[in-house]
Amino acid sequence: MRLRLLPLLLVATLLPAQAPTKAAPKAAAKPAAAKAAPKPSPEAETARRALRETLDAIDAAWFGQAYQGVTSVELQGTLGIALSGAAVNQKVDSLSQGLVQGNSQGGQTNLRVKSIYFANGDFKTDLAGDFGTILFTRRGNRGFLYSKEQNAYTTRVDLPPPDAPLTYMSWFRQTLNDIKAVYIDASTFKPSLAAEETVEGRPLQRLVFTAPTAAWDAKKREQTLAQSLGFWKRGKLEVAVDKTTKLPVRLEFRNDDQGVHTRMDFSYGEKGRLQAVNISNSSRGFEGPGWLRVGYGGDGRMSNVAGELSPGSGKRVSFAMDLAWSKTRSASELASVPPAGATKRGREDMETQLVLGLAAKIFDLQRAGLNVRSVAIGK
C-alpha cells in the first residue's frame, strides 16, 4: 500500500542590503557573473549517449511493437517463501551465541495471485494464502480494499497517475524514460567509461554511473517506503553492453546505504528478446544466487515469467506467473463491490489492522532468518 509522505519545506534566508555612505554616490556595483556550469567531458557524453542507446534497444527488443494497442494484462500465479529447519536453527544459534538450541522444522508461506492490470492504472487484484485473503481494486477514481479475515473494507484508495498511458507499449516506454531522467538527464550521477572487454568474441562497452551514498548503518531498522523503492536513484551502476546489438550483457548495481549489491547476467533468444537473467546477490541479509526465466507466445509477447532467489542457509523465495495480454478486454471485468455485511473503515484504520495482521508472519520470517529492513508506517 502506498504511504503518504510529508512535504519538505524550504526556507529562504534574505540578507539585509548595505546602506550607502554619505560620500559621493558610487555607481551600483554590477552583479557578479553567474558561475558557468562545467561543461560535461567527452567521456561523460559518450557514456550518456551509450546508455540512451541501450535503453532504446531494450525498448525495441524486449517490449516495442508487440505491445502496440495492448491495453491490459492478466496475471495468475504463486509467490512462495521457504525456510528450512536448518536455517531457523542456525539463526537461533547465532542470535543466542550458542546458548539456545533451535528445534525448528522450518516452514513455508505461499500466496496465490490473480490480477488484471490496465495500462491506464485501473486494476483488480485477488490475493489469497497464508497472509490472508484480500481484494484490492480501482477503476478511475473509485475503488476499495477488502480483507476477508477482518470482514472490513475502505474506499479510500490512491488516485491513478494523471499522465497514465493507454497501452503497454507506452507504459514500458514511460518506465524507461523514468530511468533516462535519473541517469542521463539529471546531474545526480557522474558518467564514465571503463575499459572495454571481449566475451565469447563479442566486444563489450562498459558504462559506469556513480552517485555516492552513505555507508550501511546496521542499527537503522526502519525507513520510508519512498526510500525503499527509490534505492536505484543513488549508488553505482555498471553496465556491460554488446557493442553490436546495444543490449546489456551484464549489469552490476550497489547502494551501500540500502545494503543493495546485485549482479545480473542477461541472455537472449531470437530477435533480441530477453530469455534469462542469472543473479548473483550480495545484498545485506539476502546473499546468494537467483534466476529469472521468460517465455513467449506466438505473438512475441511474454507469456510466462518465473524466478527464484536462494540466499543460502536454506532460504528460498520463488514465483511463477502466467501472463495473458489483451487489446479488447473491457474495464467492466473490474466491476466489484464489497460483500454485504462488511464493515466500512477509514483508510488509516484499515491499513493499521492489515499491518498488525501480517506482522506476526513477517516477524516470524525475520526471526527465522529472512533479514529485511522494516518499512516505516504512517509517513
C-alpha positions in Angstrom: 0.0 0.0 0.0 1.2 3.5 -0.7 2.1 5.7 2.3 1.6 9.4 2.2 4.8 11.4 2.7 5.1 14.8 4.4 6.2 17.5 2.1 9.6 19.1 2.5 9.6 22.8 3.4 12.4 25.0 2.1 13.2 28.2 4.0 14.8 31.1 2.1 17.0 33.5 4.1 17.3 37.1 2.9 20.4 39.1 3.7 19.9 42.8 4.6 21.1 45.3 2.0 24.0 47.7 2.9 23.1 51.4 3.3 25.1 53.8 1.1 27.7 56.0 2.8 27.4 59.8 2.9 30.4 60.1 0.5 29.8 60.8 -3.2 27.5 58.2 -4.5 29.0 55.4 -6.5 27.6 53.6 -9.3 25.8 50.5 -8.3 28.1 47.5 -8.4 27.4 45.1 -11.2 26.2 41.8 -10.0 28.8 39.1 -10.1 28.5 37.0 -13.2 27.0 33.6 -12.5 29.5 30.9 -12.4 29.1 28.8 -15.5 28.4 25.2 -15.0 31.4 23.0 -16.1 31.0 21.5 -19.5 30.5 17.8 -19.5 33.5 15.9 -20.6 33.5 14.0 -23.9 33.8 10.7 -21.9 30.7 11.6 -19.9 28.7 12.5 -23.0 29.8 9.2 -24.6 28.6 7.2 -21.6 25.2 9.1 -21.5 24.7 8.5 -25.2 25.6 4.9 -25.0 23.2 4.3 -22.1 20.4 6.1 -24.0 21.1 3.8 -27.0 20.9 0.7 -24.7 17.6 1.8 -23.2 16.2 2.4 -26.7 17.5 -1.1 -27.7 15.7 -2.6 -24.7 12.5 -0.8 -25.6 12.6 -2.2 -29.1 13.7 -5.8 -28.4 12.1 -6.6 -25.0 8.9 -4.6 -25.5 8.2 -2.4 -28.5 5.8 -3.2 -31.3 4.5 -6.5 -29.9 2.6 -4.5 -27.2 1.2 -1.8 -29.5 -2.5 -1.5 -28.9 -2.4 -3.8 -25.8 -4.3 -2.2 -23.0 -4.4 -4.9 -20.3 -2.7 -8.0 -18.9 -4.0 -10.7 -16.6 -1.5 -12.3 -14.2 -2.1 -15.6 -12.4 0.4 -17.5 -10.3 2.1 -18.0 -7.0 4.6 -16.5 -4.7 6.4 -18.6 -2.0 8.9 -18.1 0.8 10.5 -21.2 2.2 12.9 -21.5 5.2 14.4 -24.9 6.2 14.7 -26.1 9.7 18.4 -25.8 9.5 18.1 -22.1 8.5 15.9 -21.4 11.5 18.1 -23.3 13.9 21.2 -21.6 12.6 19.6 -18.2 13.2 18.6 -19.1 16.7 22.1 -20.3 17.5 23.6 -17.1 16.0 21.4 -14.8 18.0 21.8 -16.6 21.3 25.6 -17.1 20.7 25.1 -20.9 21.2 23.1 -20.6 24.5 19.8 -21.8 22.9 19.3 -24.9 20.8 16.8 -24.5 18.0 14.5 -27.3 17.2 12.5 -26.0 14.2 11.3 -28.0 11.3 11.2 -24.9 9.1 8.2 -23.7 7.2 6.9 -22.1 4.0 4.4 -19.3 3.3 2.6 -19.1 0.0 0.4 -16.6 -1.8 -1.8 -17.1 -4.8 -2.2 -14.1 -7.1 -4.8 -13.3 -9.7 -4.8 -9.8 -11.2 -5.9 -7.7 -14.1 -4.0 -4.6 -14.8 -4.8 -1.9 -17.4 -2.1 0.3 -18.7 -4.0 3.4 -17.5 -3.8 2.3 -13.9 -7.2 0.5 -13.4 -6.8 -2.9 -11.7 -8.3 -5.7 -9.7 -6.1 -8.0 -7.6 -7.2 -11.1 -5.6 -4.6 -12.3 -3.1 -5.1 -15.5 -1.1 -2.9 -17.6 1.1 -1.0 -17.8 4.4 -1.2 -14.0 4.7 -5.0 -13.9 4.4 -7.5 -13.1 1.6 -7.5 -9.6 0.1 -9.4 -8.0 -2.7 -8.0 -4.7 -4.0 -9.5 -2.8 -6.9 -9.7 0.6 -8.5 -11.4 1.9 -11.6 -11.0 5.5 -12.4 -11.1 7.5 -9.2 -13.1 4.8 -7.3 -12.1 1.6 -5.7 -11.8 -0.3 -2.4 -9.5 -2.6 -0.3 -11.3 -5.5 1.3 -10.0 -8.0 3.9 -11.9 -11.3 4.3 -10.4 -12.0 7.7 -11.5 -8.6 9.0 -14.7 -8.6 7.0 -13.9 -4.9 6.5 -13.1 -2.6 3.7 -12.0 1.0 2.9 -12.9 3.1 -0.2 -10.0 5.5 0.3 -7.6 4.4 -2.4 -4.8 6.2 -4.2 -5.8 8.0 -7.4 -4.4 6.9 -10.8 -1.5 8.9 -12.2 -2.7 11.9 -14.3 -0.4 11.0 -17.2 -1.2 7.3 -17.3 -0.6 5.7 -20.7 -3.3 3.9 -22.6 -1.3 0.9 -23.9 1.5 -1.2 -22.6 3.9 -0.2 -25.4 3.6 3.3 -24.0 3.7 2.0 -20.4 7.1 0.3 -20.9 8.5 3.3 -22.7 7.4 5.6 -19.9 9.2 3.3 -17.4 12.4 3.5 -19.5 12.0 7.3 -19.7 12.0 7.4 -15.9 15.3 5.7 -15.9 16.7 8.1 -18.5 15.5 11.0 -16.4 17.5 9.9 -13.4 20.7 8.5 -15.0 21.0 10.6 -18.2 19.1 13.9 -18.0 19.7 14.7 -14.3 23.1 15.6 -12.8 22.9 13.2 -9.9 25.1 10.5 -11.5 28.6 11.1 -12.8 29.0 9.0 -16.0 32.3 7.5 -17.1 33.7 4.7 -19.3 35.6 1.6 -18.1 38.0 -0.5 -20.1 36.3 -2.4 -22.9 36.3 -6.2 -22.8 35.6 -9.2 -25.1 33.3 -12.0 -24.0 32.8 -15.0 -26.4 34.1 -13.0 -29.2 31.7 -10.1 -28.6 33.2 -6.6 -27.8 31.6 -5.1 -24.8 31.4 -1.4 -23.9 31.4 -0.8 -20.1 29.4 2.2 -18.8 29.7 3.4 -15.2 27.3 5.8 -13.4 28.2 6.9 -9.9 26.2 8.9 -7.2 27.8 8.4 -3.8 25.7 7.2 -0.8 26.2 7.0 2.9 27.6 3.8 4.4 25.4 0.9 5.6 24.0 1.6 9.1 23.3 -1.8 10.8 21.3 0.0 13.6 18.8 1.5 11.1 15.8 -0.8 11.2 13.2 1.5 9.6 12.9 3.6 6.5 10.1 5.1 4.4 8.5 3.3 1.5 9.8 6.0 -0.8 13.4 5.3 0.4 12.9 1.5 -0.2 11.5 1.9 -3.7 13.9 4.6 -4.6 17.1 2.7 -3.9 18.1 2.8 -7.6 18.2 6.6 -7.7 21.7 6.7 -6.0 24.6 4.3 -5.9 26.9 2.9 -8.5 25.7 1.3 -11.8 28.0 -0.5 -14.2 26.6 -1.9 -17.4 28.4 -4.0 -20.0 26.8 -3.5 -23.4 27.1 -5.6 -26.6 28.6 -3.0 -29.0 26.7 -4.6 -31.9 23.2 -5.1 -30.5 23.4 -2.3 -27.9 21.7 -4.7 -25.4 23.1 -5.2 -21.9 25.1 -8.4 -21.2 25.9 -7.7 -17.6 24.7 -5.2 -15.0 26.1 -4.6 -11.5 24.5 -2.2 -9.1 25.3 -1.3 -5.5 23.8 1.2 -3.0 25.8 0.9 0.3 23.3 2.9 2.3 20.5 0.5 1.4 22.7 -2.6 1.6 22.0 -3.5 -2.0 24.6 -5.1 -4.2 23.5 -7.2 -7.1 24.9 -8.5 -10.4 22.8 -9.7 -13.3 23.9 -11.5 -16.4 21.5 -11.5 -19.4 20.9 -14.0 -22.2 18.7 -13.6 -25.2 16.7 -15.6 -27.7 15.6 -14.7 -31.2 15.1 -11.1 -32.2 16.9 -9.9 -29.0 14.1 -11.0 -26.7 15.2 -11.4 -23.1 15.3 -15.1 -22.3 17.0 -15.4 -18.9 18.7 -13.5 -16.1 21.2 -15.1 -13.8 21.5 -13.2 -10.5 24.4 -13.0 -8.0 23.1 -11.2 -5.0 25.4 -9.8 -2.3 22.7 -7.6 -0.7 22.6 -7.5 3.1 20.7 -10.4 4.6 20.0 -11.8 1.1 23.3 -13.1 -0.2 23.0 -15.9 -2.8 22.2 -16.8 -6.3 19.0 -16.4 -8.2 17.4 -16.6 -11.7 14.6 -15.3 -13.9 13.2 -17.1 -17.0 10.9 -15.6 -19.6 8.7 -17.5 -22.1 7.0 -16.0 -25.1 3.8 -16.8 -27.1 3.4 -16.8 -30.8 2.6 -13.1 -30.8 6.0 -12.3 -29.5 4.7 -11.2 -26.1 5.8 -12.5 -22.7 3.5 -15.4 -21.8 5.1 -16.6 -18.5 7.7 -15.4 -16.0 9.3 -17.4 -13.3 12.1 -16.8 -10.9 13.8 -17.8 -7.7 16.2 -16.3 -5.1 18.2 -18.7 -2.9 20.1 -16.6 -0.5 21.8 -19.5 1.2 21.2 -21.3 4.5 18.0 -23.0 3.4 16.1 -19.8 2.4 14.2 -19.6 -0.9 11.9 -17.1 -2.5 10.2 -18.2 -5.7 7.4 -17.0 -8.0 5.7 -18.2 -11.2 3.3 -16.1 -13.2 1.3 -16.7 -16.4 0.5 -13.5 -18.4 -2.4 -13.0 -20.8 -2.3 -9.7 -22.8 -5.4 -8.2 -24.4 -6.3 -5.4 -26.7 -10.0 -5.8 -26.2 -10.6 -6.6 -22.5 -13.3 -4.4 -21.1 -12.9 -2.4 -17.8 -16.3 -3.9 -16.8 -14.3 -7.0 -15.8 -13.1 -5.0 -12.8 -16.6 -4.4 -11.6 -16.9 -5.5 -7.9 -18.4 -4.4 -4.6 -17.5 -5.2 -1.0 -19.6 -8.2 0.3 -22.8 -7.4 2.1 -22.3 -7.0 5.8 -18.7 -6.0 5.6 -17.7 -3.1 7.9 -16.5 0.2 6.3 -13.4 1.7 7.9 -11.2 4.7 7.4 -8.0 4.1 5.4 -5.6 4.6 8.3 -7.6 2.1 10.5 -7.7 -0.4 7.7 -4.0 -0.2 6.9 -3.1 -0.5 10.6 -5.2 -3.6 11.0 -3.8 -5.2 7.9 -0.2 -4.5 9.1 -1.0 -5.9 12.5 -2.5 -9.0 10.9 0.6 -9.5 8.7 3.1 -8.6 11.4 3.2 -12.0 13.1 4.0 -13.8 9.9 6.6 -11.2 8.8 8.3 -11.1 12.2 8.3 -14.9 12.3 10.1 -14.9 8.9 12.6 -12.3 10.1 13.3 -14.2 13.3 13.7 -17.4 11.2 16.4 -15.8 9.1 14.9 -13.6 6.4 16.7 -10.4 7.3 14.7 -7.4 5.8 14.6 -3.8 6.9 11.1 -2.8 8.0 9.2 0.0 6.3 8.0 2.9 8.5 4.3 3.2 8.8 2.3 6.4 8.8 4.6 8.8 7.0 
